[in-house]
Amino acid sequence: MSWLKRLTGGGRSDDGGRRGVPARPVFAPPALAGLDLPELRLLGTTQSGKRVLAFAAAPDELLPWWERLRDAHPSTGHWPVLVDEHIADLCAALPHGIERRYDDAAEAARTSSLARQDLLDVPAERSAAQAGDEHEVEYGADEDSRVPEQLDARPAAFQALSTTGLVALVPAEHGWQVPAVLGYLGGLSFGMEPFDHVVTLHDRHDRFGAQLVSLTNGQVLELLVERPPTDPAQALEVAREHYEYCIDAVDAEKNASRSSPSSRSARTPGTSGGTDLAAPGAAAGPRTGRAARVREVPVVAVVSLKGGVGKTSVTLGLGGAAAARGVRALVVDLDPQGNATTVLDPPAGGRTVADVLAAPRSGALAAAVAPSGWGDEVGVVASEPGLRGIENGPAPGPRGDLRLRTAMQGLDEWPLVLLDCPPTLGPLTSAGLAAATHALVVTEPTLFALHGAAQALAAVEDVRKSANLGLRAAGIVVNRVRPRSAEHAYRLRELAAAYPQLVLSPPVPDRTAVQQAAGAYVSVHALCTPGGRAVAQAFDSYLDHLLALPTGAGPLEQRAGHDVRAKPAKKGRR
């Protein structure tokens, strides 16, 4: 049962609810007591002792409650923010969120008085540190550019009003300080801290009268803008500042607007009293329109935390299945062993994954794509031994390694992207999971299959919470299965019982055709043998599954209907 459902009265639990949210109501503080609020619940208590409260409301009641509580803010000292079930995962100040010490009082004090230059320098310095000086943007240069007066001026609708949600009451002197009080990091942007959001919100408030309305969907800030820019030069200045605020999200929206005329017409400038939708760094000012997803097609990270289970064979099998069907597939070889690169046989001397990660600017991965020896339908970004230095290097920070995701813009010509990850949860696998829309776990029908799958799924969930809320489990592939083996049949039943919604069927049969195809540098689909056809049939089924996958976030334990810590049964239990 979800945290939001418990909080809104849809259920109770003995431990008081998920993420530390108690099932019992709390009394309103004196400053709020005269407002006749619905039943309040405690979201959490910050390190400095500030209590963040919330109450549930229907969609048509959210904005009226927000407006009423905003007007009462000078006397209550609590700024209203519309939130959803992702909020606890994204706020370091709330219990059971990102586990690190966060001093909300110090952060609020640090952001209480900021000069104009501070507002511009902080995001610019951060983006320069992340991406060097390689991001060059010519605003107004592309054929779709239009000055503000040429755009549709209809105000957009608030995304937060589309579903029953929560009105959070955050003790804050100003609305723009809310990210500092909560320790809000955001779910889409790379390497961002609460201070990054605060300086931008503060600037937008001072210049345009922008007020924070909601933090929803794990990555979206929504603002009410009273005085949007009307001068084209000022609008371009804000656009440049947006780009410094969050490079990857802005690039995602720009690519989406080029490919979709309907999306261009929906991105309208705010009007006085209108609304403004903003993902962190994508539209946090006068520009409206929700930031587009980084990709709308599957980016599948093929993972296993144990070597020798045939992970690369599964990656290549999926690429071959796509090619046989006429679907273009790109294989990104993140494994320093480079087995996928060897079999795909790209020309020597091209750019590699190491080059991409060394300069992770937008479009860097597309520039590194090389043709494979399998034909035009399969491309490859090659591995190299130098990746071992990255894999053996320091672990990524709490926000994960998002260099690969930053570099993935511009891959629209590839309907399927496959990331062949190393068989460990090191920096390269973390980077792959942070860039992926889905994770495909590969295992074998052995004693350690269930334990290995549980570890891999738990690792996927960790990355989802810290760096990529859009990540989903695509399924579990059981490789090298011998149909006549009683042990394999038992382990298959064990896996299916633990993960009924994740184990994919049919399993990949154990056939020498896989090794024969690799030795010949061809796809298993190219072998006209009974074993080759049996293996190809399994990969064809998996391809159908992957191409039909939806995008969106959700905890693994909810999707799978199981405990990801499941343990294998002992043989005596058969």
Summary of the structure (lengths in Angstrom):
residues: 574
radius of gyration: 25.0
end to end distance: 31.6
largest distance: 78.6
contacts: 2004
relative contact order: 0.09
helix: 42%
strand: 16%
